[in-house]
Amino acid sequence: MTEKTFIYASAPTEYIEVDGIRYAYRKSGDPGATPLVCLQHFTGTLDNWDPIIVDGLAKERQVILIDNTGVGNSEGKTPDNAQDMGKDAIKVIRALGISKCDLLGFSLGGFLAQVMVDLEPQLFRKLIIVGSAPQGAKALHSFPQLVEKAFALPPKEQYLFVFATASEKSRAKIGATLGRLFIRDEDRDKNASMEAIKAQISALTRWGTDPVTINLSKITQPVLIVQGSNDEMMDSSASIDLYKAIPNAVLVFYPDSAHGSFNQYPELFTDQANSFLNKFE
Amino acid sequence: MTEKTFIYASAPTEYIEVDGIRYAYRKSGDPGATPLVCLQHFTGTLDNWDPIIVDGLAKERQVILIDNTGVGNSEGKTPDNAQDMGKDAIKVIRALGISKCDLLGFSLGGFLAQVMVDLEPQLFRKLIIVGSAPQGAKALHSFPQLVEKAFALPPKEQYLFVFATASEKSRAKIGATLGRLFIRDEDRDKNASMEAIKAQISALTRWGTDPVTINLSKITQPVLIVQGSNDEMMDSSASIDLYKAIPNAVLVFYPDSAHGSFNQYPELFTDQANSFLNKFE
């Protein structure tokens, strides 16, 4: 029997239990040889992915969005460090019966991608790391202050503050992304709880201050690194550091863009990601 | 009557006279709204473009390869500076009846692209600049020494020295590029003359030492900048400088690659260039 396939707007939230904890996830696209698992940014849930990107990628593979421990509709206590978050995500991937997948990590999700490929290299074919940074990145030392500044703003301005530059063009494009996040009326995810947010702030800050444990030069997988020209959350230059440290990496920078680089250019990113996943070796 | 279209291997060399000088060029692909004009690297002729790239781009547009003044089968005296070379290329484009085109400049051709968009911004819709540098780039101060080192090598090693890194993978891929350059048996171009080569060395060196005259921040066109991780000819970091100076630029870096970045990843580059030319704004 063929599995029914879905697009972003209609993919039902599904659940799987791992170690007594119920995790929420959604699948889009036809199951193929290698699914793409997507791990979200700080505070982000299943409803924070850009439908243009998910549907564009799901045309050529199965895309699986996961809420990590304690986030959105996933139960459990959110760990306060990226290492334990990465271990949890690996358990969920295993529980889904996946023996090999591609991994897209956005921001905090990009930290987890680094942890996960370091822990279980054989589980991952290719990685896409968007708006992220290597361990020890200095910009993360001031992450709590940036978050405080963002949380003082009304919701739309908060989103624009994090994901757009100050330019009208960037704000308009990221404003459109924000609109697309409400394409689903029903079966929406819960917002991240304050407890999860606090644990994530700890994980993000510790990524910049804890000792460096991952040797990026040992990553043998092809990696696509994507960043905006002016990302204050991560500092754009951290992606150049990632690119230089990972042996087989392609680096892409978009213009006049901040932490929401790939959301600002969803069609271009989708083309680049599909080409990378389908052809790059 | 529909114009006959060609692929790289069979496109006949055509000629057009401008100011009493006969220029050689080749066209592939269906004429569409916006042709892509391609300007070549130091010593390069119509036979030095990668057939995978030209045919891949020509599937979605007309691609026009031009021998600039005094190079290959084009007559005239090669200028000793990029400004005059750029003026010549503009004249050829005008003579071909083109009122708007995209421009791909590789290395020295990328200098010309900067000159040309500065001189006649209304003539160009989008630019692709591969393995190039802004005016004043320091790596060019030692260009004559690098050329001397390259010219002391046998032909295949010369090609690998310039376009590949020292890794086996890079050398194998660029060796394959070199093989593809002989896909045409007949109607081949003349090699660049020693006179043209000397003038080009002057133009390349002067790009690094002459006063900066072009204000890259005034370029309003979308620009795709492509470079390899380890380009000694131009210094890879010069492409980051270009990206930071040009307001609406997308930057792409490939791994373990030198001056032949796009030749080493021809399928990936072709996808990225087509997506950029078709969709990026």
Chai-1 contact restraints between the chains, C-beta under 6 A:
chainA,res_idxA,chainB,res_idxB,connection_type,confidence,min_distance_angstrom,max_distance_angstrom,comment,restraint_id
A,N248,B,P255,contact,1.0,0.0,6.0,A-B,restraint_1
A,A249,B,P255,contact,1.0,0.0,6.0,A-B,restraint_2
A,V250,B,Y254,contact,1.0,0.0,6.0,A-B,restraint_3
A,L251,B,F253,contact,1.0,0.0,6.0,A-B,restraint_4
A,V252,B,V252,contact,1.0,0.0,6.0,A-B,restraint_5
A,F253,B,L251,contact,1.0,0.0,6.0,A-B,restraint_6
A,Y254,B,V250,contact,1.0,0.0,6.0,A-B,restraint_7
A,P255,B,N248,contact,1.0,0.0,6.0,A-B,restraint_8
A,P255,B,A249,contact,1.0,0.0,6.0,A-B,restraint_9
A,E267,B,K279,contact,1.0,0.0,6.0,A-B,restraint_10
A,L268,B,S275,contact,1.0,0.0,6.0,A-B,restraint_11
A,L268,B,F280,contact,1.0,0.0,6.0,A-B,restraint_12
A,D271,B,S275,contact,1.0,0.0,6.0,A-B,restraint_13
A,S275,B,L268,contact,1.0,0.0,6.0,A-B,restraint_14
A,S275,B,D271,contact,1.0,0.0,6.0,A-B,restraint_15
A,K279,B,E267,contact,1.0,0.0,6.0,A-B,restraint_16
A,F280,B,L268,contact,1.0,0.0,6.0,A-B,restraint_17
